[in-house]
Amino acid sequence: MSDRTETPAEASAWDALRERVVISLRPIGAPTSIGLYGLGAASWVLAGLQLGWIPATEGKSVALVLVGFASVAQLLASILAFLGRDGTVGTAMGVLALTWFVTGLILHASSPGATSDALGLFLLFSGTTTVLLSITVSTTKLAVTAVFAVAAIRFLVAGGYELTGRTGWEHVSGVLGLLLVVLALYAAFGAGLEDALGRTVLPLGRRGEGKVAVQGSLLEQVRKVGNEPGVRTKL
């Protein structure tokens, strides 16, 4: 590597370049609602299957809901969250989307009422990952944190059922699924109202950077943009 000292002319050229650097931010619609509605739909139909409201013979139909609606909705939310500079929610929605996708594929390929050790281990991993993500999200949005935390517990319990085959685990997972539906619908509706009206209507427990996102000035919201992925030199 060269140790050549930068000349005054070169330094002046770099200063002029720095003054011309422009960072463009593209406005997008808030993706949280569609992701949470997808989560609610998956939780609702799967809880129906686990609690016996839906016959085990219709497991393949439930699988299609998980793959065709829930996973697609959450994958879309994940992509838009990353584009909107929210890597934490983007990662969480991505994990949930892929979890429903894998669960749907295995459920569709399995016999009615069958369990899967592979799915059980996978759900334990997804549940643990979602626990870690909920801890991160808790620094900004408490309502969304509650959604991810209950989803994590549900994945862990469902994993226990897949590994043991005990119906008690299945019923607990179904009940947690119903709780998750309520939380997801609340958070989705609250986020949608907030986006539509430009102010908080239903409390979402925003704090820290989460509060700045809706209450802070434009300058407050972009003050760290120079150090974000895609702008800084290294990830």
C-alpha positions as CSV (number, residue, x, y, z in Angstrom):
1,M,0.0,0.0,0.0
2,S,1.3,3.4,-0.9
3,D,2.2,5.9,1.9
4,R,2.2,8.8,-0.5
5,T,0.9,12.0,1.1
6,E,-2.2,13.5,-0.4
7,T,-1.4,16.8,-2.2
8,P,-3.3,20.0,-1.4
9,A,-4.9,19.8,-4.9
10,E,-6.1,16.2,-4.3
11,A,-7.4,17.1,-0.8
12,S,-9.3,20.0,-2.3
13,A,-10.8,17.7,-5.0
14,W,-12.0,15.3,-2.3
15,D,-13.6,18.1,-0.3
16,A,-15.4,19.2,-3.4
17,L,-16.6,15.7,-4.1
18,R,-17.9,15.3,-0.5
19,E,-20.0,18.4,-0.9
20,R,-21.7,16.9,-4.0
21,V,-22.6,13.6,-2.4
22,V,-26.4,13.1,-2.5
23,I,-28.3,10.3,-0.7
24,S,-31.7,9.6,-2.2
25,L,-34.5,8.1,-0.1
26,R,-37.5,6.6,-2.0
27,P,-40.8,6.9,-0.1
28,I,-42.7,3.6,0.2
29,G,-45.9,2.4,1.9
30,A,-45.5,1.0,5.4
31,P,-45.3,-2.8,5.1
32,T,-46.0,-3.8,8.7
33,S,-49.8,-4.2,8.3
34,I,-49.7,-6.6,5.4
35,G,-47.1,-8.7,7.2
36,L,-49.1,-8.9,10.4
37,Y,-52.3,-9.7,8.6
38,G,-50.4,-12.6,6.9
39,L,-49.3,-13.8,10.3
40,G,-52.8,-13.5,11.7
41,A,-54.2,-15.6,8.8
42,A,-51.7,-18.3,9.2
43,S,-52.2,-18.4,13.0
44,W,-56.0,-18.5,12.6
45,V,-56.2,-21.5,10.1
46,L,-53.5,-23.5,11.8
47,A,-55.1,-23.0,15.2
48,G,-58.3,-24.3,13.7
49,L,-56.5,-27.4,12.5
50,Q,-54.8,-27.9,15.9
51,L,-57.9,-27.4,17.9
52,G,-60.0,-29.7,15.8
53,W,-62.2,-27.0,14.2
54,I,-60.8,-28.1,10.8
55,P,-60.7,-31.8,10.1
56,A,-57.2,-33.3,9.8
57,T,-58.1,-34.4,6.3
58,E,-58.1,-30.7,5.3
59,G,-54.5,-30.3,6.3
60,K,-53.5,-29.8,2.7
61,S,-55.9,-26.9,2.3
62,V,-54.4,-25.3,5.5
63,A,-51.0,-25.8,3.9
64,L,-52.1,-23.9,0.8
65,V,-53.2,-20.9,3.0
66,L,-49.8,-20.9,4.7
67,V,-47.9,-21.0,1.4
68,G,-50.2,-19.0,-0.8
69,F,-51.2,-16.1,1.5
70,A,-49.2,-16.0,4.8
71,S,-45.7,-16.6,3.5
72,V,-46.2,-14.3,0.4
73,A,-47.7,-11.5,2.5
74,Q,-44.8,-11.7,5.0
75,L,-42.2,-12.0,2.3
76,L,-43.5,-8.9,0.7
77,A,-43.4,-7.1,4.1
78,S,-39.9,-8.3,4.6
79,I,-38.6,-6.9,1.3
80,L,-40.4,-3.6,1.7
81,A,-39.1,-3.3,5.3
82,F,-35.5,-3.7,4.1
83,L,-36.1,-1.1,1.4
84,G,-37.6,1.1,4.1
85,R,-34.3,0.9,6.1
86,D,-35.9,-1.3,8.9
87,G,-33.6,-4.3,8.9
88,T,-34.9,-5.7,12.2
89,V,-38.5,-6.0,11.1
90,G,-37.4,-7.1,7.6
91,T,-35.5,-10.0,9.1
92,A,-38.3,-10.9,11.5
93,M,-40.9,-10.9,8.7
94,G,-38.5,-12.9,6.5
95,V,-38.0,-15.5,9.2
96,L,-41.8,-15.8,9.7
97,A,-42.5,-16.0,5.9
98,L,-40.0,-18.8,5.4
99,T,-41.2,-20.6,8.5
100,W,-44.8,-20.6,7.2
101,F,-43.6,-21.7,3.8
102,V,-41.6,-24.7,5.1
103,T,-44.4,-25.6,7.5
104,G,-46.9,-25.5,4.6
105,L,-44.8,-27.6,2.3
106,I,-44.3,-30.3,5.0
107,L,-47.9,-30.2,6.0
108,H,-49.0,-30.6,2.4
109,A,-46.7,-33.6,1.9
110,S,-47.7,-35.3,5.1
111,S,-50.5,-37.7,5.9
112,P,-53.4,-36.3,7.9
113,G,-52.5,-36.0,11.6
114,A,-48.9,-37.0,11.0
115,T,-46.0,-35.4,12.8
116,S,-42.5,-34.7,11.6
117,D,-39.3,-34.7,13.7
118,A,-37.6,-32.6,11.0
119,L,-40.3,-29.9,11.2
120,G,-40.1,-30.1,15.0
121,L,-36.4,-29.3,15.0
122,F,-36.9,-26.6,12.5
123,L,-39.7,-25.0,14.6
124,L,-37.4,-25.0,17.6
125,F,-34.8,-23.1,15.6
126,S,-37.4,-20.6,14.2
127,G,-38.8,-20.1,17.7
128,T,-35.4,-19.4,19.1
129,T,-34.6,-17.0,16.3
130,T,-37.9,-15.2,16.7
131,V,-37.2,-14.8,20.5
132,L,-33.9,-13.0,19.7
133,L,-35.6,-10.8,17.1
134,S,-38.4,-9.9,19.6
135,I,-35.7,-8.7,22.0
136,T,-34.2,-6.5,19.3
137,V,-37.6,-5.1,18.2
138,S,-38.4,-4.3,21.9
139,T,-36.1,-1.3,21.7
140,T,-38.5,0.4,19.3
141,K,-42.0,-1.1,19.2
142,L,-43.6,-2.9,22.2
143,A,-46.8,-4.0,20.4
144,V,-44.9,-5.7,17.6
145,T,-42.5,-7.1,20.2
146,A,-45.5,-8.8,21.9
147,V,-46.6,-10.3,18.5
148,F,-43.1,-11.7,17.8
149,A,-42.7,-13.0,21.3
150,V,-46.0,-15.0,21.2
151,A,-45.1,-16.2,17.7
152,A,-41.8,-17.5,19.1
153,I,-43.4,-19.3,22.0
154,R,-46.0,-20.8,19.7
155,F,-43.2,-22.1,17.3
156,L,-41.4,-23.7,20.3
157,V,-44.6,-25.4,21.6
158,A,-45.5,-26.6,18.1
159,G,-42.0,-27.9,17.8
160,G,-42.5,-29.9,21.0
161,Y,-45.7,-31.4,19.5
162,E,-44.0,-32.4,16.3
163,L,-41.2,-34.1,18.3
164,T,-43.4,-35.9,20.9
165,G,-46.8,-36.3,19.2
166,R,-48.5,-35.4,22.4
167,T,-51.9,-33.7,21.8
168,G,-51.4,-31.5,24.9
169,W,-48.6,-29.6,23.1
170,E,-50.8,-29.3,20.0
171,H,-53.8,-27.8,21.9
172,V,-51.5,-25.3,23.7
173,S,-50.1,-24.3,20.4
174,G,-53.6,-23.8,19.1
175,V,-54.6,-21.6,22.0
176,L,-51.4,-19.5,21.6
177,G,-52.3,-19.2,17.9
178,L,-55.6,-17.6,18.8
179,L,-53.8,-15.2,21.1
180,L,-51.4,-14.4,18.3
181,V,-54.3,-13.7,15.9
182,V,-55.7,-11.0,18.4
183,L,-52.3,-9.4,18.9
184,A,-51.5,-9.5,15.1
185,L,-54.8,-7.9,14.1
186,Y,-54.4,-5.2,16.8
187,A,-50.9,-4.3,15.7
188,A,-51.8,-4.5,12.0
189,F,-54.9,-2.3,12.4
190,G,-53.0,0.2,14.6
191,A,-50.1,0.4,12.1
192,G,-52.5,0.9,9.3
193,L,-54.4,3.7,11.1
194,E,-51.1,5.3,11.9
195,D,-50.0,5.2,8.3
196,A,-53.3,6.5,7.0
197,L,-53.9,9.3,9.4
198,G,-50.3,10.3,10.1
199,R,-50.7,10.0,13.8
200,T,-50.9,7.3,16.5
201,V,-54.5,6.2,17.2
202,L,-54.1,2.8,18.8
203,P,-51.0,2.7,21.2
204,L,-48.2,0.6,19.7
205,G,-45.7,1.2,22.4
206,R,-43.3,3.1,20.3
207,R,-40.1,4.3,22.0
208,G,-36.6,5.3,21.1
209,E,-36.1,5.3,17.3
210,G,-39.6,3.9,16.9
211,K,-41.0,7.1,18.4
212,V,-38.7,9.3,16.3
213,A,-40.1,7.5,13.2
214,V,-43.5,9.0,13.6
215,Q,-42.9,12.1,15.9
216,G,-39.5,13.2,14.9
217,S,-38.6,15.8,12.2
218,L,-37.2,14.8,8.9
219,L,-33.7,15.8,10.0
220,E,-34.0,13.7,13.1
221,Q,-35.1,10.6,11.1
222,V,-32.3,10.8,8.6
223,R,-29.5,11.9,10.9
224,K,-27.9,8.4,10.9
225,V,-28.5,7.6,7.2
226,G,-24.8,8.0,6.4
227,N,-23.9,5.0,8.6
228,E,-26.6,2.7,7.3
229,P,-26.1,-0.4,5.0
230,G,-25.9,0.6,1.3
231,V,-24.5,4.0,2.2
232,R,-21.6,3.2,4.5
233,T,-18.6,1.6,2.9
234,K,-18.9,-1.8,4.6
235,L,-21.9,-3.8,6.0
